[in-house]
Amino acid sequence: MTRTSPQAGPVAAAEDRRGRVKCVVWDLDNTVWDGILLEDGEVEVRPLVRDTIVALDERGVLHSVASRNDPETALRQLERCGLAEYFLHPQVSWGPKSAALPRIAAALNIGLDALAFVDDQPFELDEVAFAHPQVTCVDAAEVATLPDRPEFTPRFVTPESRQRRWMYRSGIERTAAEEDFTGTATEFLATLDMVFTIRVAREEDLRRAEELTIRTHQLNSTGVTYSHAELAELARSSDHLLLVAELEDRYGSYGTIGLALVRTGSPAWLLKLLLMSCRVMSRGVGTVLLNHVVRRAAAAGAALHAEFVPSDRNRVMYVTYRFAGFEEVGSRDGVQLLAASPGAIQEDPSHLRVVVEEEHR
């Protein structure tokens, strides 16, 4: 069920790129709108651009701006033309656009390889491509093709995909509230009234579960991806446990942010996959789902082992396992085997409430 093996042929190559772009970063003058704002005064949004932004937004693809412009004037124009709500963390200044893109990626907590950059100027495209070769650069003349390209087309569009922009906007509100808060980080988390919900995966969870295995890299124990069909089979299996986790607080829902796949049916359960969305890394919830699996194994009288595949991006997940009392007990073919210490069950963080829903199998 791993997707680490290379695939051959143009169709397979397209599938490898599918849904890779998580955010499109737009130039403004002669790209989003016709004309140069500071020279022409009145500019009109290009209809194809508006249609493309809306179409990609409905798939869960985010949008931002990197423009050489007067910030106040440009942002006011975006408000006037009804597009401001689509753009997260817009970067409008007179600096290089190659410097703006890392700021956008950091603010969204995604990699530069998940960005696309659209501009009408060859110089700007070349400057970004030189500085960040992992960014997908697109000439503004090709905007109409974006909805048909695999990089901009996730395999599934879920209800959560359609709400992704609003989830990020809620995150911006949280961040602003945190910056204004005068107490400690732990005290701020206690003000959020967080509820962490865990349940056995249902049919309606499987598309989002597949998306999580594809999109999550940092808090991901193995990097293995699973298709919808594979997850459906595992969810029905009598010797596997597929769990999903959701998080919400007083600002709104973070959506489904965690996944655990456990092979049961033996004296030692095996945690095949554990992942958490990077969007919740700062919320102190990284161990909650793992704690739940440890408790379930202990209640069943089973030992618990976990597979871990190290990468240059998932060091935090390894630390999570070690913090929970897991020790290395072996390795094979690049896969490390960790074992939970008997009786080492942690308490969940006090700043949230954990709800375990009734199972539906």
Buried (B, 14 or more C-beta within 10 A) or exposed (E): BEBEEEEEEEEEEBBEBBBBBBBBBBBBBBBBBEEEBEEEEEBEBBEEBBEBBEEBBBBBBBBBBBBBBBEEEBBEBBEEBEBBEBBBBBBBBEEBBBEBBBBBBEBBBBBBBBBBBBBBBEEBBEBBBEBBEEBBBBBBEEBEEBBEBBBBBBBBBBEBBEBBBEBBBBBEEBEEBBEEEEEEEEEBBBBBEBBBBBBBBBEEBBBBBBBBBBBBBBBBBBBBBBBBEBBBBBBEBEEBBBBBBBBBBEBBBBBBBBBBBBBBEEEEBBBBBBBBBBBBBBBBBBBBBBBBBBBBBBEEEBBBBBBBBBBEBBEBBBEBBEEBBBEEEEBEEEEBBBBBEEEEBBEBBEBBEBEBEEEEE
